[in-house]
Every structure is written in C-alpha cells, then in structure tokens.
Amino acid sequence: MAYKKVEHYDEKVTSGLTGNYKDALKLLGEDPDREGLLKTPERVAKAMQFLTQGYDMDARAILDSAKFHEDVSEMILVKDIEIYSLCEHHMLPFMGRIHVAYIPNGKVIGLSKIPRIVEMFARRLQVQERLTVQIADFIDAALEPRGVAVVAEGVHMCSVMRGVKKANAKMITSAMRGAFRSDPRTRAEFMGHVDHE
C-alpha cells in the first residue's frame, strides 16, 4: 500500500506561489528542472501557506470556544509556549518562547486557548515587538481581565544567518496591561515566575 499524505491547501495560491518560486530558483542560478528541485517550488508554496495560516484563523472563535465564568482573582500563567514565526523583513524564521499571564475579572479560558492564540498570531509575517503587543491587546480586549502580561524571547535567523551573524543574541519583548503595568508587586511576581526555571 502506497503512502499518501493528506493536505489541504488553496489550489490557486499553491499554483501561483509554485510558479513564483520556480522563477526565483532560475533567478538564483539554479535549474528548477533538475531532479532534486522538481518538487521544491510546490513544497515551498505549501510550506509558506502552513507557516502563515494565522491569517485564516479567528482569535475570537478560539477564545469563545472555552470561556467560563469563575470567581477567581489570582494570576494565571502559561509559560514556555514555543513559537515559530517568520520575520516580515526577510521572511526568515524566528523562534523562541512566550509567557502569558492574566488576572481574571470573572472570566477564565481553557488552558489550551492561550497557546492557540499565541500560535495564531505567530503564524503570520511578524515582528516580535508587534506579536507581543497583539497577544496582550487581544486577551485584554476579549477577557477584560484585571491585567495581562506577555513576555517573548526570540532568536532571529535574520541576525544569525546573515547581517551581524550572532547566534546567541536573543531578543526579549514585553507588553503589560492593567495591574501588571500599575502594580510593581504584581509585575515582579510575574517576572519571578518567568525567570524561574
């Protein structure tokens, strides 16, 4: 029995991108008709659709599918959420982890929803600064908590593989809303949890 991989991609987008990547290979001095590259343009076209699938996701639907009323007023933290995104400046990957906390104000969300929201915003052409703010602003608007905090740590291939070529340089960005911004003790508690391995 032959192996058959089931994938779902927009045929029009796949076709257009495939032609573009075939042209790109020619412009780079390659032969897109040689054996090793025959299927590369189509593979890249599908990979790019997968890596940018966040454009087709609805953050509100993700969150609303598991939102509950709870009389909880203590910090909820989900840390070490892995992220893989594409820098919009060079379309090279950046990867790392994101930590998200919120202080409920009568509503909580299911544990898996925060990583899903992070994933949705990461699966777009991004800059880490905007990614961090988008996550914080969305959770703040959708849940109306007493506070939201997001810290992102990323390694960017645009500065590792090209440019300054510094493999150990890590970018850290943060966005604080509500109590995390106004109360130094709340912010310090969050940062203590994030810094604790």
C-alpha positions in Angstrom: 0.0 0.0 0.0 1.5 3.4 -1.0 1.9 6.2 1.4 -0.5 9.1 0.8 -0.1 12.4 2.7 -3.4 14.2 3.1 -3.0 18.0 3.0 -5.4 20.9 2.3 -4.1 23.9 0.5 -5.7 26.6 -1.7 -5.0 25.3 -5.2 -5.0 28.8 -6.7 -2.5 30.1 -4.1 -0.4 27.0 -4.4 -0.2 27.3 -8.2 0.7 31.0 -8.1 3.4 30.6 -5.5 4.8 27.5 -7.2 5.3 29.5 -10.4 6.9 32.3 -8.4 9.3 30.0 -6.6 10.3 28.3 -9.8 11.1 31.7 -11.3 13.1 32.6 -8.1 15.2 29.4 -8.5 16.0 30.4 -12.0 17.0 33.9 -11.0 19.2 32.5 -8.3 21.1 30.5 -11.0 19.5 27.1 -10.3 17.8 24.7 -12.6 14.3 24.1 -11.3 14.0 21.1 -13.6 16.8 19.1 -12.1 15.7 16.1 -10.1 16.4 17.4 -6.6 14.4 20.6 -7.3 11.5 19.3 -9.3 9.0 19.5 -6.5 10.7 22.2 -4.4 8.6 25.1 -5.7 5.4 23.3 -4.8 6.8 22.2 -1.4 7.8 25.8 -0.6 4.4 27.1 -1.7 2.7 24.7 0.6 5.1 25.4 3.5 4.5 29.1 3.2 0.8 28.6 3.4 1.3 26.5 6.5 3.6 29.0 8.1 1.2 31.9 7.5 -2.1 30.1 8.3 -2.7 32.5 11.2 -4.3 34.9 8.7 -7.1 32.4 8.2 -7.8 31.9 12.0 -10.3 33.7 14.1 -8.9 34.6 17.5 -12.3 35.4 18.9 -13.7 32.0 17.9 -10.7 30.3 19.5 -11.2 32.1 22.8 -15.0 32.0 22.9 -15.0 28.2 22.5 -13.8 27.8 26.1 -14.6 30.9 28.1 -16.0 30.3 31.6 -17.4 32.4 34.4 -15.3 31.8 37.5 -14.8 33.8 40.7 -11.0 33.7 40.5 -8.8 36.7 41.1 -5.3 35.2 41.2 -2.7 35.3 38.5 -3.0 32.6 35.8 0.3 32.0 33.9 1.1 29.8 30.9 4.8 29.9 30.3 7.3 28.4 27.8 4.9 28.4 24.9 7.0 27.6 21.9 6.8 29.9 18.9 7.9 29.7 15.3 7.2 32.7 13.1 8.5 34.4 10.0 10.2 37.8 10.2 8.4 40.1 7.8 11.6 41.9 6.8 13.5 38.9 5.3 10.9 36.1 5.6 13.4 34.2 7.7 12.3 32.3 10.8 12.4 33.4 14.3 11.7 31.1 17.2 11.6 31.1 20.9 9.0 31.1 23.7 6.3 33.3 25.1 4.9 33.6 28.6 1.4 34.9 29.1 -0.3 35.7 32.4 -3.7 37.3 33.2 -5.6 38.2 36.3 -9.2 37.2 35.8 -12.1 39.5 36.4 -14.9 36.9 36.5 -13.9 35.0 33.3 -11.3 32.4 32.6 -10.4 30.5 29.4 -9.4 26.9 28.8 -5.7 26.1 29.2 -5.1 25.3 25.6 -6.6 28.5 24.3 -3.7 30.8 25.2 -1.2 28.7 23.3 -3.7 28.6 20.4 -4.0 32.4 20.4 -0.2 32.7 20.5 0.1 30.3 17.6 -2.5 32.2 15.5 -0.6 35.5 15.8 2.8 33.8 15.3 1.7 32.1 12.1 1.8 35.4 10.2 4.6 37.5 8.8 5.6 39.2 12.0 8.0 41.3 14.0 8.4 40.1 17.6 7.5 43.5 19.0 4.1 43.5 17.3 3.5 39.9 18.1 3.9 40.5 21.8 1.6 43.5 21.8 -1.1 41.7 19.6 -1.3 38.9 22.1 -1.6 41.2 25.1 -4.1 43.5 23.5 -6.3 40.7 22.2 -6.5 38.9 25.6 -7.1 42.3 27.3 -10.0 43.2 25.0 -11.6 39.7 24.8 -11.4 38.8 28.5 -11.4 42.2 30.2 -9.2 40.9 33.0 -7.7 42.9 35.8 -4.3 42.6 34.0 -2.4 40.9 31.2 1.3 40.3 30.8 3.2 38.9 27.9 7.0 38.3 27.6 8.5 36.9 24.4 12.0 35.6 23.9 13.2 35.0 20.4 16.2 34.1 18.3 16.0 35.6 14.8 17.6 33.8 11.8 17.9 37.2 10.1 20.6 38.1 12.6 22.0 34.6 13.0 22.4 33.5 9.3 23.0 37.0 7.8 23.6 40.5 9.0 25.5 40.6 12.3 25.7 36.7 12.4 25.4 36.5 16.2 24.0 33.1 17.1 23.5 33.7 20.8 21.7 37.1 20.6 18.2 36.8 22.0 15.5 39.5 21.8 13.2 40.0 24.7 10.0 42.0 24.4 7.1 42.6 26.8 3.7 44.0 27.0 1.9 44.8 30.3 -1.7 45.8 30.7 -3.8 46.7 33.8 -2.4 45.5 37.1 0.8 44.3 35.6 1.5 47.8 34.5 0.2 49.7 37.5 1.3 47.4 40.4 5.1 46.8 40.7 4.5 43.8 43.0 2.2 42.1 40.5 4.7 42.7 37.7 7.5 41.4 39.9 5.6 38.3 40.8 5.0 37.6 37.1 8.7 38.2 36.2 9.8 36.0 39.1 7.7 33.1 37.7 9.0 33.7 34.2 12.7 33.9 35.3 12.3 30.7 37.5 13.3 27.6 35.6 
